[in-house]
Amino acid sequence: MGVAVQSKFIAVGSVVPWAKAGVGAVATQASANVDYGPKALRMLEEGLASSEVLERLLLEDQQNHGRQVGIVDAKGTVAAYTGTGCMEWAGHVKGDGYSCQGNILTGRDVVESMARAYERTAGDLIDKLLAALSAGQRAGGDRRGQQSAALLVVREKGGYEGFTDRYVDLRVDDSPHPIDELKRIVKIYDMTMLSREDPSNLIPVAGNVARSMQRNLKRLGFYKGSINGKYDEPTKKALRHFVNVNNFENRMHEDGYIWKSILHYMEDTAKTKSSVPLRKH
């Protein structure tokens, strides 16, 4: 279960998304009452249905006309609410196990586009949530613009070393293009922590692949040998060093193969490094 969000608001990830593995996910928005998050999760954990939880939250809140909230429980049951005092355009679309919602949007097409993208996107929940965010932005998004974005996905023992349920908990607190930046961070996090890459992307290190790798490792200062296209011991040592420095140990292969994601990251990093002008001090 999880929540993805973007807003013209600083650090939106500290306000909107709440989730607990085996319990549910909550998004509290508009004039957000952040108490909705932990309260809703507690009630879900006690066995209340998402609709009952929503009803109780609203009854206890005298300012509920300015709130917007979506709740999905562990059974996939959905409850959503948009108060009459939310700034236009504000509304939500509920589907099978999800809710797309927003306020101060350019129009209803934003949430409808999000719903279509969520339903049509293949892959796991991470891919579907990011696709929904992008689709909502393409349809107009927040009519004030963009500033921050966040992605929270939980699963039992899904966090670092299995100690928490925070499978993905990433934020972009202030950026002109927060969704694009969030996607970039997700790619690196995926390489480091999740390893969701298609097995077909594991390719042999030989010929042009080896030469490209040697060239980029040399630009980055990890390799000092010749660009000979051979996966020899100096090249392996340089690759291991690069992998360790970037915390990609779980992606290292000692059998003469390499993941395309590692190659692409290495190439992008080398390009960035080589484009920095040298200055005499």
C-alpha positions as CSV (number, residue, x, y, z in Angstrom):
1,M,0.0,0.0,0.0
2,G,1.2,3.5,-0.5
3,V,0.6,7.2,-1.3
4,A,2.2,9.5,-4.0
5,V,1.7,13.3,-3.9
6,Q,2.8,16.5,-5.5
7,S,2.0,20.0,-4.5
8,K,2.9,23.7,-4.7
9,F,3.8,23.4,-1.1
10,I,7.1,23.0,0.7
11,A,7.9,19.4,1.9
12,V,4.4,18.0,1.1
13,G,5.7,14.5,2.1
14,S,5.8,15.6,5.8
15,V,2.1,16.3,5.7
16,V,0.0,14.2,3.3
17,P,1.1,10.5,3.1
18,W,0.5,8.0,5.9
19,A,0.6,4.2,5.7
20,K,1.2,1.0,7.7
21,A,1.8,-2.4,6.3
22,G,-1.2,-4.8,6.7
23,V,-3.4,-1.9,7.9
24,G,-3.9,0.8,5.3
25,A,-2.9,4.0,3.5
26,V,-4.1,7.6,4.2
27,A,-3.7,10.9,2.3
28,T,-4.8,14.0,4.2
29,Q,-4.9,17.2,2.1
30,A,-6.3,20.7,1.4
31,S,-6.4,22.4,4.8
32,A,-4.7,19.2,6.0
33,N,-5.4,17.8,9.5
34,V,-2.3,15.7,10.0
35,D,-4.0,14.0,12.9
36,Y,-6.1,12.2,10.3
37,G,-3.1,10.0,9.4
38,P,-2.2,8.4,12.7
39,K,-5.9,8.3,13.9
40,A,-7.1,6.6,10.8
41,L,-4.4,4.0,10.9
42,R,-5.1,3.3,14.5
43,M,-8.8,2.8,13.8
44,L,-8.1,0.6,10.8
45,E,-5.8,-1.5,12.9
46,E,-8.7,-1.9,15.4
47,G,-10.8,-3.4,12.7
48,L,-13.0,-0.5,11.5
49,A,-13.8,-0.3,7.8
50,S,-12.4,2.6,5.8
51,S,-15.9,4.2,5.5
52,E,-16.4,4.0,9.3
53,V,-13.0,5.5,9.9
54,L,-13.8,8.4,7.5
55,E,-17.1,9.0,9.2
56,R,-15.5,9.2,12.7
57,L,-12.7,11.5,11.5
58,L,-15.2,14.0,10.1
59,L,-17.5,13.9,13.1
60,E,-14.7,14.8,15.4
61,D,-13.5,17.7,13.2
62,Q,-15.5,20.9,13.3
63,Q,-13.4,22.2,10.4
64,N,-14.0,19.2,8.1
65,H,-15.5,21.4,5.4
66,G,-11.9,22.4,4.5
67,R,-10.4,18.9,4.6
68,Q,-9.7,16.4,1.9
69,V,-8.9,12.8,2.7
70,G,-8.6,9.4,1.1
71,I,-8.3,6.1,2.9
72,V,-7.6,2.6,1.5
73,D,-7.6,-0.3,4.0
74,A,-5.7,-3.6,3.7
75,K,-8.7,-5.2,2.0
76,G,-8.6,-2.6,-0.7
77,T,-11.8,-0.9,0.4
78,V,-11.8,2.9,-0.4
79,A,-13.3,5.9,1.3
80,A,-12.7,9.5,0.2
81,Y,-14.0,12.9,1.0
82,T,-13.6,16.4,-0.4
83,G,-15.0,19.2,1.8
84,T,-17.2,22.0,0.3
85,G,-14.6,24.5,1.6
86,C,-11.7,23.1,-0.4
87,M,-10.3,25.5,-3.0
88,E,-11.4,24.9,-6.6
89,W,-11.0,22.8,-8.4
90,A,-11.2,20.1,-5.8
91,G,-12.5,16.5,-6.0
92,H,-11.7,12.9,-6.1
93,V,-12.2,9.7,-8.2
94,K,-12.4,6.3,-6.5
95,G,-11.5,3.0,-8.2
96,D,-10.7,-0.6,-7.4
97,G,-8.4,-0.3,-4.4
98,Y,-7.3,3.4,-5.0
99,S,-8.4,7.0,-4.8
100,C,-7.1,9.9,-6.9
101,Q,-7.7,13.3,-5.3
102,G,-6.6,16.9,-5.3
103,N,-7.5,20.5,-4.6
104,I,-6.5,23.8,-6.2
105,L,-6.2,21.8,-9.5
106,T,-6.7,23.0,-13.0
107,G,-9.8,20.8,-13.3
108,R,-11.4,17.4,-12.9
109,D,-9.3,16.0,-15.8
110,V,-6.3,16.0,-13.4
111,V,-7.7,13.3,-11.2
112,E,-9.4,11.4,-14.1
113,S,-6.0,11.3,-15.9
114,M,-4.4,10.0,-12.7
115,A,-6.9,7.2,-12.4
116,R,-6.5,6.1,-16.0
117,A,-2.7,6.1,-15.7
118,Y,-2.9,4.1,-12.5
119,E,-5.2,1.5,-14.0
120,R,-3.3,1.2,-17.3
121,T,0.3,1.1,-16.1
122,A,2.0,-2.3,-15.8
123,G,4.4,-3.0,-13.0
124,D,4.2,-2.8,-9.2
125,L,2.6,-0.2,-7.0
126,I,5.7,2.1,-7.3
127,D,5.4,2.3,-11.1
128,K,1.6,2.8,-10.9
129,L,1.8,5.6,-8.4
130,L,4.5,7.5,-10.2
131,A,2.6,7.1,-13.5
132,A,-0.5,8.6,-11.9
133,L,1.5,11.6,-10.6
134,S,3.0,12.3,-14.0
135,A,-0.4,11.9,-15.7
136,G,-2.0,14.4,-13.3
137,Q,0.8,16.9,-14.0
138,R,0.4,16.5,-17.7
139,A,-3.3,17.2,-17.4
140,G,-2.6,20.5,-15.6
141,G,-1.8,19.5,-12.0
142,D,-1.8,22.1,-9.2
143,R,-2.9,25.3,-10.8
144,R,-0.3,27.2,-8.7
145,G,2.6,25.1,-10.1
146,Q,5.0,22.5,-8.6
147,Q,7.3,22.5,-5.6
148,S,7.5,19.2,-3.7
149,A,6.6,15.5,-4.1
150,A,6.8,12.3,-2.1
151,L,6.3,8.6,-2.5
152,L,5.5,6.3,0.5
153,V,5.1,2.5,-0.1
154,V,4.9,0.1,2.8
155,R,5.1,-3.7,3.0
156,E,5.8,-6.0,5.9
157,K,9.5,-6.0,6.8
158,G,10.1,-4.1,3.5
159,G,12.3,-1.4,5.1
160,Y,16.1,-1.4,5.4
161,E,17.3,-4.8,6.7
162,G,13.7,-5.7,7.4
163,F,13.5,-3.6,10.6
164,T,10.5,-1.4,9.4
165,D,7.7,-1.5,6.8
166,R,8.9,1.5,4.9
167,Y,9.6,-0.2,1.5
168,V,10.0,3.2,-0.2
169,D,9.9,6.5,1.7
170,L,11.3,9.3,-0.5
171,R,10.7,13.0,-0.7
172,V,11.6,16.0,-2.9
173,D,11.0,19.0,-0.6
174,D,11.7,21.9,-2.9
175,S,12.3,21.7,-6.7
176,P,11.0,23.3,-9.9
177,H,10.3,19.8,-11.2
178,P,9.7,17.6,-8.2
179,I,8.0,14.7,-10.0
180,D,10.9,14.3,-12.4
181,E,13.4,14.6,-9.5
182,L,11.4,12.0,-7.5
183,K,11.6,9.6,-10.4
184,R,15.4,10.1,-10.6
185,I,15.8,9.4,-6.9
186,V,13.5,6.3,-7.2
187,K,15.8,4.9,-9.9
188,I,18.9,5.2,-7.7
189,Y,17.0,3.9,-4.6
190,D,15.8,1.0,-6.7
191,M,19.4,0.2,-7.7
192,T,20.6,0.5,-4.1
193,M,17.7,-1.1,-2.1
194,L,15.1,-2.8,-4.3
195,S,16.7,-4.5,-7.3
196,R,13.5,-4.6,-9.4
197,E,15.4,-4.6,-12.7
198,D,14.3,-6.9,-15.5
199,P,16.6,-10.0,-15.6
200,S,17.1,-9.3,-19.4
201,N,19.1,-6.2,-18.4
202,L,21.9,-8.3,-17.1
203,I,24.5,-8.3,-19.9
204,P,28.0,-9.6,-20.5
205,V,31.0,-7.3,-20.0
206,A,32.8,-7.7,-23.3
207,G,33.8,-5.7,-26.4
208,N,32.1,-2.3,-26.6
209,V,30.4,-2.7,-23.3
210,A,33.8,-3.3,-21.6
211,R,35.4,-0.4,-23.5
212,S,32.6,2.0,-22.5
213,M,32.8,0.9,-18.9
214,Q,36.6,1.3,-18.8
215,R,36.4,4.7,-20.5
216,N,33.8,6.0,-17.9
217,L,35.6,4.5,-15.0
218,K,38.8,6.3,-16.1
219,R,36.9,9.6,-16.3
220,L,35.7,9.1,-12.8
221,G,39.1,8.2,-11.5
222,F,38.5,4.5,-10.7
223,Y,40.5,3.0,-13.6
224,K,44.0,3.7,-14.9
225,G,44.5,0.9,-17.4
226,S,44.1,0.9,-21.2
227,I,40.8,0.9,-23.0
228,N,41.2,-2.6,-24.3
229,G,37.7,-4.1,-24.0
230,K,38.8,-6.8,-21.7
231,Y,37.2,-7.6,-18.4
232,D,40.5,-8.2,-16.7
233,E,41.4,-8.0,-13.0
234,P,42.3,-4.2,-13.1
235,T,38.9,-3.5,-14.7
236,K,37.1,-5.7,-12.2
237,K,38.8,-4.0,-9.3
238,A,37.8,-0.6,-10.6
239,L,34.2,-1.7,-11.1
240,R,34.1,-3.1,-7.5
241,H,35.4,0.2,-6.2
242,F,32.8,2.2,-8.1
243,V,30.0,-0.1,-7.0
244,N,31.1,0.1,-3.3
245,V,31.5,3.8,-3.3
246,N,27.9,4.2,-4.7
247,N,26.4,1.6,-2.4
248,F,25.4,-0.8,-5.2
249,E,27.0,-3.9,-3.6
250,N,23.8,-5.9,-4.1
251,R,24.1,-5.3,-7.9
252,M,27.7,-6.5,-8.2
253,H,28.3,-9.6,-10.3
254,E,31.5,-11.5,-10.2
255,D,30.6,-13.7,-13.2
256,G,31.4,-11.3,-16.1
257,Y,28.0,-9.7,-16.2
258,I,26.7,-6.2,-15.3
259,W,23.3,-4.6,-15.0
260,K,22.4,-2.0,-17.6
261,S,21.3,0.3,-14.8
262,I,24.8,0.4,-13.4
263,L,26.3,1.1,-16.8
264,H,23.8,4.0,-17.4
265,Y,24.4,5.5,-14.0
266,M,28.1,5.3,-14.5
267,E,27.8,6.9,-17.9
268,D,25.6,9.7,-16.6
269,T,27.9,10.3,-13.7
270,A,31.0,10.5,-16.0
271,K,29.2,12.9,-18.3
272,T,28.4,15.2,-15.4
273,K,31.9,15.0,-14.1
274,S,33.5,15.7,-17.4
275,S,31.2,18.7,-18.0
276,V,32.4,20.6,-14.9
277,P,34.8,23.3,-15.9
278,L,38.3,23.3,-14.3
279,R,39.3,26.6,-12.6
280,K,42.7,27.8,-11.6
281,H,42.7,29.1,-8.0
